């Protein structure tokens, strides 16, 4: 009887460890998806700001140029980081 109890306890412990691992992994994946979604939204916002600056450049040409150049410079730096 004691041997069967030990086996059941080990099996339950293994199942708990697997369940805990799966839970933590799903939590990490969920956070990664949320971070990707946030990054996508920020990229869309940045593109919108660039478009607004370009379409309204006659109101403040120097300011629009600064905004557009800053965004493009950061995009180029990000692209360079992605290259192998």
Secondary structure as GFF3:
##gff-version 3
##sequence-region A 1 84
A	DSSP	alpha_helix	2	55	.	.	.	ID=ss1
A	DSSP	alpha_helix	61	82	.	.	.	ID=ss2
###
